[in-house]
Amino acid sequence: MVRYNSSIFLLTCCVTTASAFVPLGAQQQHQQHHGVAPLAVGAVAEMPPAPLTAWGETISDIRSLQQEYRKKELPEFGPEISCADVGIESTDKVAQLKYFQEHGMEIKQKMQDHGAVILRGFDLMKEQDGFQEFYAAIGMKICQDPLQSVAARPTADGQKDSPVYEAVNKESRKNFFIGMHNEFVGTRSPRAAAFVCFKPAEEGGEFLIADGRRMFRDLDTDLVEELYNRDIRYSVMELPFFGWIDNMPEPIQGPLMGGVRGLVSAAINAKVDFGVEMLWGQSDYDNTKMLQARSPRQPPIVKHPVSGEPTWFCNVHSHSSVLRKNRESLYGAERFEDGASQINKSDMFYGDDDTISDEQLKHMDDVTLKNVRYVKMTEGDVVLLDNYKCMHGRNVFEGTRKHAVAWFEGWEGENEMKAQQQ
């Protein structure tokens, strides 16, 4: 029984710090689609929390909508604005700040129309203070990291209440290709984000973007319909601590598993602001008996909260265990250097928990890679993106990399943009 007691102690430690184990981009509850209200989350410092996910109205005929959308000419994705092109010296920070103040609405409209805007050659954003001046000048409304509801992401300058968060720069994760995803955690999704480069990696480390509208357009119609009608569901963490149960007498294994599952479920659901269901399974890391936390079901396609355009809002490329495993042949195996690394494992299923086939996953991977754009950022470059229209990721890298991100609940003039669309 010593092994049992030590495992329960470890379990208690883990579930009381469950926030540390939920991965970036953990999934959200489809409130309007399924009528489930979110739990409240307190704000940190003076920043408001990331806004609730805007799922929009249910799409009655997803097949017809896709066919109509395929006839449309989509705008250029991710246009660039360079300091030289607007006639400002790269070292003239005063003129750059004035430019952003005077052209803020124009830049935000570009982000809204094109999904993302890439800003290059502005020395103003080479330091964090200037980066913050930039997004304030164009009228972006800062909010907390969506991960705040379950954990604390490191800030770029190490200050606890800083509004600028570190991107995934760890040396231990440099060979981990971060798949394409929209940022959302629990019930919350920032409306927009600005990713900045303070130091590029010596090799690789490109910031990746993809247009969700083109993803919706290019995916197989039968698959789109099946995914939308059945919904999707994510596994957001694995707790691989329960191999000892297999060594217990068989008659008590069932009741023991039920009790453990109930304890873990209660502890984790008390820590996060979205409901999770704990399911038993076998870890693909070492076949250890584990509990898998699955988030509520949600749609893989939503209507944009401002423009109403259909957009792919699905993190299969980053969260599928099959696709991550396939990428190991290119980049090497994931490095599990601590317990949290093993716990921070995700997967995706149909909303009824059925497995998505390898053929379907390959098709989604192919379409994603077809639409991915590699953005090699240099010091001071910024990618301002609409989190609903634009997915993001990160290439593997060598050397040291210092990128950061600020999240936004919206922007000045957003309601006016929405009114123009109606």
Secondary structure as GFF3:
##gff-version 3
##sequence-region A 1 422
A	DSSP	alpha_helix	2	16	.	.	.	ID=ss1
A	DSSP	three_ten_helix	18	21	.	.	.	ID=ss2
A	DSSP	alpha_helix	31	34	.	.	.	ID=ss3
A	DSSP	alpha_helix	62	70	.	.	.	ID=ss4
A	DSSP	beta_strand	80	82	.	.	.	ID=ss5
A	DSSP	alpha_helix	93	114	.	.	.	ID=ss6
A	DSSP	beta_strand	116	120	.	.	.	ID=ss7
A	DSSP	three_ten_helix	123	126	.	.	.	ID=ss8
A	DSSP	alpha_helix	128	137	.	.	.	ID=ss9
A	DSSP	beta_strand	140	143	.	.	.	ID=ss10
A	DSSP	three_ten_helix	146	149	.	.	.	ID=ss11
A	DSSP	beta_strand	165	166	.	.	.	ID=ss12
A	DSSP	three_ten_helix	171	173	.	.	.	ID=ss13
A	DSSP	beta_strand	178	181	.	.	.	ID=ss14
A	DSSP	beta_strand	192	199	.	.	.	ID=ss15
A	DSSP	beta_strand	203	204	.	.	.	ID=ss16
A	DSSP	beta_strand	207	211	.	.	.	ID=ss17
A	DSSP	alpha_helix	212	218	.	.	.	ID=ss18
A	DSSP	alpha_helix	221	230	.	.	.	ID=ss19
A	DSSP	beta_strand	232	239	.	.	.	ID=ss20
A	DSSP	three_ten_helix	243	247	.	.	.	ID=ss21
A	DSSP	alpha_helix	250	269	.	.	.	ID=ss22
A	DSSP	beta_strand	277	282	.	.	.	ID=ss23
A	DSSP	beta_strand	289	294	.	.	.	ID=ss24
A	DSSP	beta_strand	301	303	.	.	.	ID=ss25
A	DSSP	beta_strand	310	312	.	.	.	ID=ss26
A	DSSP	alpha_helix	316	319	.	.	.	ID=ss27
A	DSSP	alpha_helix	321	331	.	.	.	ID=ss28
A	DSSP	alpha_helix	339	343	.	.	.	ID=ss29
A	DSSP	beta_strand	347	350	.	.	.	ID=ss30
A	DSSP	alpha_helix	358	371	.	.	.	ID=ss31
A	DSSP	beta_strand	373	375	.	.	.	ID=ss32
A	DSSP	beta_strand	382	386	.	.	.	ID=ss33
A	DSSP	beta_strand	390	394	.	.	.	ID=ss34
A	DSSP	beta_strand	397	398	.	.	.	ID=ss35
A	DSSP	beta_strand	402	411	.	.	.	ID=ss36
A	DSSP	alpha_helix	414	421	.	.	.	ID=ss37
###
